[in-house]
Amino acid sequence: MNKSTHAAIRCQQRGIPNLIIDWLRDFGKEIYDHHGGIVVVFTHSARRNLERAMGREVIRRMSEWMNAYIVISVDGALITAGKRHKRIKL
């Protein structure tokens, strides 16, 4: 996946591992933000599917990053990443 310079800096600043970004890409729910980007978050069903695939103990240990999100451009490049502090309305 292409990562913008901004995204690389934000991932480093916010301590978001590449594994979480991969899991978001594979299991996360995509929400169009109507500004040319796609926000990807872990919903309850996405977490459940991730738990089935990776195991309960792995997800429990990685729970610190289960509130992470990424923003992807329409062409598939990672724009930014962060941690949610408020609910994203679906």
C-alpha distances in whole Angstrom, upper triangle without the diagonal:
4,6,10,13,14,12,12,15,16,14,16,19,19,18,15,14,11,13,13,10,9,13,12,10,12,15,15,17,16,19,19,20,22,21,18,15,14,15,14,17,19,22,25,24,20,22,24,22,20,23,24,21,21,25,27,27,24,23,26,25,22,24,23,20,20,21,18,16,12,12,10,11,13,10,7,6,7,11,13,14,17,20,22,26,27,27,24,26,25
4,7,10,12,10,10,14,14,13,16,18,19,19,16,15,12,15,15,12,12,16,15,12,15,18,18,19,18,19,19,20,21,19,17,14,15,16,16,19,21,24,27,27,23,25,27,25,23,26,28,25,25,28,30,30,27,26,29,28,24,26,25,21,22,22,19,16,13,12,10,10,12,10,7,5,6,9,11,13,17,20,22,26,27,27,25,27,26
4,7,8,6,6,10,11,10,12,15,15,15,13,13,11,14,14,11,12,15,14,13,16,19,18,19,18,19,19,19,21,19,16,14,14,15,15,17,20,23,26,27,23,24,27,25,23,26,28,25,25,28,29,29,26,25,27,26,22,24,22,19,20,20,16,14,11,11,9,10,13,12,9,6,5,7,8,10,14,17,20,23,25,25,23,26,25
4,5,5,6,9,10,11,12,14,15,16,15,16,14,17,17,14,16,19,17,16,19,22,20,21,19,20,19,19,20,17,15,14,15,15,16,19,22,25,28,29,25,26,30,28,26,29,31,29,28,31,32,32,29,27,30,28,25,26,24,21,22,21,18,15,12,11,10,10,13,12,11,7,6,6,8,11,14,18,20,23,25,26,23,26,26
4,5,5,6,9,10,11,12,14,15,15,16,15,18,18,15,18,21,19,19,22,24,23,24,22,23,22,21,23,20,18,16,18,18,19,21,24,27,30,31,28,28,32,31,28,31,33,31,30,33,34,33,30,29,31,29,25,27,24,21,23,22,19,17,14,14,13,14,17,16,15,11,9,8,9,12,15,18,21,24,26,27,25,28,28
4,6,5,6,9,10,10,12,14,14,15,15,18,17,15,18,20,18,18,22,23,21,22,21,21,20,19,20,17,17,15,16,16,17,19,22,25,28,30,26,27,30,30,27,30,33,31,29,32,33,32,29,27,29,28,24,25,22,20,21,20,16,15,12,11,12,13,17,16,15,11,9,7,6,9,12,15,18,20,22,24,22,25,26
4,5,5,6,9,10,10,12,10,12,11,15,14,11,14,16,15,15,18,20,18,19,18,18,18,17,20,17,16,13,14,13,14,16,19,22,25,26,23,23,27,26,24,26,29,27,26,28,29,29,25,24,26,24,21,22,20,16,18,17,13,12,9,9,10,12,15,15,13,9,6,5,4,6,9,13,16,19,21,22,20,23,24
4,6,5,6,9,10,10,10,11,10,14,14,11,14,17,16,16,19,21,20,22,20,22,22,21,23,21,20,17,17,17,17,18,20,24,27,28,24,24,28,27,24,27,29,27,25,28,29,28,25,24,26,24,20,22,20,17,19,18,15,14,12,12,13,15,18,17,15,11,9,9,8,9,11,15,18,21,23,24,23,26,27
4,6,5,6,9,10,10,12,13,16,16,14,17,19,18,19,22,23,22,24,23,23,23,22,24,22,21,19,19,18,19,20,22,25,28,30,26,26,30,29,26,29,31,29,28,30,30,30,26,25,27,24,21,22,20,17,20,19,15,15,13,14,15,17,21,20,18,15,12,11,9,9,11,14,17,20,22,24,23,27,28
4,5,5,6,8,8,11,12,15,14,12,16,17,16,17,20,21,19,21,20,20,21,19,22,20,19,17,17,15,16,16,19,22,25,27,23,23,27,27,24,26,29,28,26,28,28,27,24,23,24,22,19,20,17,14,17,15,12,12,10,12,14,16,19,20,17,14,11,9,6,6,7,11,14,16,19,20,20,23,24
4,6,5,6,5,7,8,11,10,9,13,14,13,15,18,19,17,19,19,20,21,20,23,21,21,17,17,15,15,15,17,20,23,25,21,21,24,24,21,23,26,24,22,25,25,24,21,20,21,19,16,17,14,12,14,14,10,11,10,12,13,16,20,20,17,14,11,10,8,6,7,10,14,16,19,20,20,23,24
4,6,5,7,8,10,13,13,12,15,17,17,18,21,22,21,23,23,24,25,24,27,25,24,21,21,19,18,19,20,24,26,28,24,23,27,27,24,25,28,26,24,26,26,25,22,21,22,20,17,18,16,14,17,16,13,14,13,15,17,20,23,23,20,17,14,14,11,10,10,12,16,18,21,23,23,27,28
4,6,8,11,13,16,15,14,18,19,18,20,23,24,22,24,24,24,25,23,26,24,24,21,21,19,19,19,21,24,26,28,25,24,28,28,25,27,30,28,26,28,28,26,24,22,23,21,18,19,15,14,17,16,13,14,14,16,18,21,24,25,22,19,15,14,11,10,9,11,15,16,20,22,22,26,27
4,6,9,12,14,12,12,16,17,16,18,21,21,19,21,21,22,23,22,25,23,23,20,20,17,17,16,17,20,23,25,22,21,25,25,22,24,27,26,24,25,25,23,21,19,20,18,15,15,12,10,13,12,10,11,12,14,17,20,23,24,21,19,15,14,11,8,7,8,11,13,16,19,19,23,24
4,6,10,11,10,11,14,15,15,17,20,20,19,21,22,23,25,24,27,26,25,22,21,18,17,17,17,21,23,24,21,20,23,24,20,22,25,24,21,23,22,21,18,17,18,15,12,14,11,9,13,13,10,12,13,16,18,21,25,25,22,19,16,16,13,10,9,10,13,15,19,20,21,25,26
4,7,8,7,8,11,12,11,14,16,16,15,18,18,20,22,21,25,24,23,20,18,16,14,13,14,18,20,21,18,17,20,20,17,19,22,20,18,20,20,19,16,15,16,14,11,12,10,7,10,11,8,10,10,13,15,19,22,22,19,17,13,14,11,8,7,8,12,15,18,19,19,22,23
4,5,6,7,9,10,11,13,15,16,15,19,19,21,23,24,27,26,25,21,20,17,15,15,15,19,21,22,18,17,20,20,16,18,21,18,16,18,19,18,14,14,16,13,10,13,11,9,11,13,10,12,12,15,16,20,23,22,19,17,14,15,13,10,11,12,15,18,21,22,21,25,25
4,5,5,6,9,10,11,12,14,14,18,18,20,22,23,26,25,23,20,18,17,14,15,15,19,21,21,18,17,20,19,16,18,20,18,16,18,20,19,15,15,18,16,12,15,14,11,13,15,12,12,11,14,14,18,20,19,16,14,12,14,13,11,12,14,17,20,23,23,22,25,25
4,5,5,6,9,10,11,12,13,16,18,20,23,24,27,26,25,21,19,17,14,14,14,17,19,19,15,14,17,16,12,14,16,14,12,15,16,16,12,12,15,13,10,13,13,10,11,14,12,13,12,16,16,19,22,21,17,16,14,17,15,13,14,15,17,21,23,23,22,25,24
4,5,5,6,9,10,10,10,14,15,17,20,21,24,24,23,19,17,14,11,11,10,14,16,16,13,12,15,14,11,13,16,14,12,15,15,15,12,11,13,12,9,10,10,7,8,10,8,9,10,13,14,18,20,20,17,16,13,15,13,10,11,11,14,17,19,19,18,21,21
4,5,5,6,9,10,9,13,13,16,17,18,22,21,19,16,14,12,9,10,11,15,17,17,14,14,17,16,13,16,18,16,15,18,19,19,15,14,17,16,12,14,14,10,11,12,9,8,7,10,11,14,17,17,13,12,9,12,10,8,10,12,14,18,19,19,18,21,20
4,5,5,6,8,9,13,14,17,19,20,23,23,21,18,15,14,11,12,12,15,17,17,13,14,16,14,11,14,16,13,13,16,18,18,15,14,17,17,13,15,16,12,12,14,12,11,10,13,12,16,17,17,13,13,11,14,14,12,14,15,17,21,22,22,20,23,21
4,5,5,6,7,11,13,16,18,20,23,24,22,18,15,14,10,10,9,12,14,13,10,10,12,11,8,11,13,10,10,13,15,16,12,11,14,14,11,13,14,11,10,12,10,11,11,14,14,17,19,19,15,16,14,16,15,13,14,14,16,19,21,19,18,21,19
4,5,5,4,8,9,12,15,16,20,20,19,15,12,10,6,7,7,10,13,13,9,10,13,12,9,13,15,13,13,16,17,18,15,13,16,16,13,13,14,10,9,10,8,7,7,10,11,14,16,17,13,14,11,14,13,10,12,12,13,17,18,17,15,17,16
4,6,6,9,9,12,14,16,19,19,17,14,11,10,7,9,10,13,15,14,11,13,15,13,11,15,16,14,15,18,19,21,18,16,19,20,16,17,18,14,13,14,12,10,9,10,9,13,13,14,10,11,10,13,13,12,14,15,16,20,21,19,17,19,17
4,6,9,10,14,17,19,22,23,20,17,14,13,10,11,10,13,15,13,9,11,13,10,9,13,13,11,12,15,17,19,16,15,18,19,16,17,18,15,14,15,14,13,12,14,13,16,16,16,13,15,14,17,17,15,17,18,19,22,23,21,19,21,19
4,7,9,13,16,18,22,23,21,18,14,13,9,9,7,9,11,9,6,8,9,7,6,10,11,10,11,14,15,17,15,13,16,17,15,15,17,14,12,13,13,12,12,14,14,18,18,19,16,17,16,18,18,16,17,17,17,20,20,18,17,18,16
4,6,10,13,15,18,19,18,15,11,9,6,5,5,7,10,9,6,8,11,9,9,12,14,13,14,16,17,19,17,14,17,18,15,15,16,13,10,11,10,9,9,11,12,15,16,17,14,16,14,16,15,13,14,14,14,17,17,15,13,15,13
4,7,10,13,16,17,16,13,10,8,5,5,6,7,10,9,7,10,12,11,12,15,16,16,17,19,20,22,20,17,20,21,18,17,18,15,13,12,12,10,11,11,12,15,15,17,15,17,15,17,16,15,15,15,14,17,16,14,11,12,10
4,7,9,12,14,13,10,6,6,5,7,9,10,13,13,11,14,16,15,15,18,20,19,20,23,23,25,23,20,23,24,21,20,21,17,15,14,13,10,10,9,9,12,11,14,12,14,13,14,14,14,15,16,15,18,17,15,11,12,10
4,6,9,11,11,9,6,5,6,8,11,11,15,14,13,16,18,18,18,21,23,22,24,26,26,28,26,23,25,26,23,22,22,19,17,15,14,11,10,9,10,12,12,15,14,15,14,14,15,14,15,16,14,17,15,13,9,9,7
4,6,8,8,6,5,6,9,11,14,15,18,18,17,20,22,21,22,25,26,26,27,29,29,31,29,26,28,29,26,25,25,22,20,18,16,13,12,9,10,10,10,13,13,15,14,14,15,15,17,18,16,19,17,15,12,11,10
4,5,7,6,6,7,10,12,16,16,20,20,19,21,24,24,24,27,29,28,29,31,31,33,30,27,29,30,27,25,25,22,20,18,16,13,12,9,10,10,11,15,14,15,14,13,13,14,15,17,15,17,16,14,11,11,10
4,6,7,8,10,14,16,19,20,23,24,22,25,27,27,27,30,32,31,32,35,35,36,34,31,33,34,30,29,28,25,24,22,20,16,15,12,12,11,11,15,16,17,16,15,16,18,19,20,19,21,19,18,14,14,13
4,6,9,10,14,17,21,21,25,26,24,26,29,29,28,31,33,32,33,36,36,37,34,32,34,34,30,29,28,25,24,22,20,16,14,11,11,10,10,14,15,15,15,12,14,16,18,20,19,21,20,19,16,16,16
4,7,10,13,17,20,21,25,25,23,26,29,27,27,31,32,31,32,34,35,36,34,31,33,34,30,29,28,25,24,22,20,16,14,10,9,6,6,10,11,12,12,11,13,16,18,20,20,23,22,21,17,18,17
4,7,10,13,17,18,22,22,20,22,25,24,24,27,29,27,28,31,31,33,30,27,30,30,26,26,25,21,21,19,16,12,10,6,6,5,6,9,9,10,10,8,10,12,14,17,17,20,19,18,15,16,15
4,6,10,13,15,19,18,16,19,22,20,20,23,25,24,25,27,28,29,27,24,27,27,23,23,23,19,18,16,14,10,8,5,5,6,7,10,9,10,10,9,11,12,14,15,15,18,18,16,13,14,13
4,7,10,12,16,16,14,16,19,19,18,21,23,22,23,25,25,27,24,21,23,24,20,19,19,16,14,13,11,7,6,4,6,9,11,13,12,12,10,10,10,9,11,12,11,15,14,13,10,11,11
4,7,9,13,13,11,13,16,15,14,17,19,18,19,21,22,23,21,18,20,21,17,17,17,13,12,11,9,6,5,6,8,11,12,14,12,13,11,11,11,9,11,11,11,15,15,13,10,12,11
4,6,10,11,8,10,13,13,12,15,17,17,17,19,19,20,18,15,17,18,15,14,14,11,9,7,7,5,7,9,11,15,16,18,15,16,14,14,13,10,10,10,9,12,12,10,9,11,10
4,7,8,5,6,9,10,9,12,14,14,14,16,15,17,15,12,14,16,13,11,12,10,7,7,8,7,10,13,15,18,19,21,18,19,16,18,16,13,12,11,10,13,13,11,10,12,12
4,5,5,6,9,10,10,12,14,15,16,17,16,18,17,14,15,18,15,13,15,13,9,9,11,11,13,15,17,20,21,23,21,22,19,20,19,16,15,14,12,14,13,10,10,11,10
4,5,5,6,9,10,10,12,14,15,15,14,17,16,13,14,17,15,13,15,14,10,11,13,14,17,19,21,24,25,27,24,25,23,24,22,19,18,16,14,16,15,12,12,13,12
4,5,5,6,9,10,11,12,14,15,14,17,17,13,15,18,17,15,18,16,12,14,15,15,17,20,21,24,24,26,23,25,23,25,23,21,20,19,17,19,18,15,15,15,13
4,5,5,6,9,10,11,12,13,13,16,15,12,14,17,14,13,16,14,10,12,13,13,14,17,18,21,21,23,20,21,20,21,20,18,18,16,16,18,18,15,14,15,13
4,5,5,6,9,10,10,11,10,13,12,8,11,13,11,10,13,11,8,10,12,13,15,18,20,23,24,25,22,23,21,23,21,18,17,15,15,17,17,15,15,17,16
4,5,5,6,9,10,10,9,13,12,10,12,15,14,12,16,15,11,14,16,17,19,22,23,26,27,28,25,26,24,26,25,22,21,19,19,21,20,18,18,19,18
4,5,5,6,9,10,11,14,13,11,14,16,15,14,18,16,13,15,16,17,18,21,21,24,25,26,23,24,23,25,24,21,22,20,20,23,22,20,19,20,18
4,5,5,6,8,9,11,10,8,11,13,11,12,15,13,10,14,14,15,17,19,20,23,24,25,22,23,21,23,22,19,19,18,19,21,22,20,19,21,19
4,5,5,5,5,8,8,6,9,11,11,11,14,14,11,15,16,18,19,23,24,27,28,29,25,26,24,26,25,22,21,20,20,22,23,21,21,23,22
4,6,6,7,11,10,10,12,15,14,15,18,17,15,18,19,20,22,25,25,29,29,30,26,28,26,29,27,24,24,23,23,26,26,24,24,25,23
4,6,9,11,10,10,13,15,14,15,18,17,15,18,19,20,21,23,23,27,27,27,24,25,24,27,26,23,24,23,23,26,27,25,24,26,24
4,7,8,6,7,10,11,11,13,16,15,14,17,17,19,20,23,24,27,28,28,25,25,24,26,25,22,22,21,22,25,26,25,25,27,25
4,6,6,7,9,10,11,12,16,16,14,18,19,21,23,26,27,30,31,32,28,29,27,29,27,24,24,23,23,26,27,25,26,28,26
4,6,5,6,9,10,10,14,15,13,17,18,21,23,26,28,31,32,33,30,30,28,30,28,24,23,21,22,24,25,23,24,26,25
4,5,5,6,9,10,13,14,14,17,19,21,24,27,29,32,34,34,31,31,28,30,28,24,23,21,23,24,26,25,26,28,28
4,5,5,6,9,11,12,12,15,16,19,21,24,26,29,31,31,27,27,25,27,25,21,21,19,21,23,24,24,25,27,27
4,5,5,6,9,9,8,12,13,16,18,22,23,27,29,29,26,26,23,25,23,19,18,16,18,19,21,20,21,23,23
4,5,5,9,10,9,13,15,18,21,24,26,30,32,33,29,29,26,27,25,21,20,17,18,19,21,20,22,24,24
4,6,8,9,10,13,15,18,20,24,26,30,32,32,29,28,25,27,24,20,19,17,18,20,22,22,23,26,26
4,5,6,7,10,11,14,17,20,22,26,28,29,25,24,21,23,20,16,15,13,15,17,19,19,20,23,24
4,5,5,8,10,13,16,20,22,26,28,29,26,25,22,23,20,17,15,12,13,14,16,16,18,21,21
4,6,7,9,12,15,19,22,25,28,29,26,25,21,22,18,15,12,10,11,12,15,16,18,21,22
4,5,5,9,12,15,18,22,24,25,22,21,17,18,15,11,10,7,10,12,14,15,16,19,20
4,5,9,12,15,18,21,24,25,22,21,18,19,16,13,11,9,9,12,13,13,14,16,17
4,7,10,14,17,20,22,24,21,21,17,17,14,11,9,6,5,8,9,9,10,14,15
4,7,10,13,17,20,21,18,17,14,14,11,7,6,4,6,9,11,11,11,15,16
4,7,10,13,16,18,15,14,11,11,9,6,5,6,7,11,12,11,10,13,14
4,6,10,13,14,11,10,7,8,6,4,6,9,10,14,15,14,12,15,15
4,7,10,12,10,9,6,5,5,6,9,11,12,16,16,16,13,15,15
4,7,8,6,6,5,5,7,9,12,15,16,19,20,19,16,18,17
4,5,5,5,6,6,10,12,15,18,19,22,22,22,18,20,19
4,5,8,10,10,13,15,19,21,21,25,24,23,20,21,19
4,6,9,11,14,16,20,23,24,27,27,26,23,24,22
4,7,9,12,14,17,20,21,25,25,24,21,23,21
4,6,9,12,15,19,20,24,25,24,21,23,22
4,6,8,12,15,17,20,21,21,19,21,21
4,7,11,14,16,19,20,20,18,20,20
4,7,11,13,16,17,18,16,19,20
4,7,10,13,15,16,14,18,18
4,7,10,12,13,13,16,18
4,7,9,11,11,15,17
4,6,7,8,12,14
4,7,9,13,15
4,6,9,13
4,6,9
4,6
4
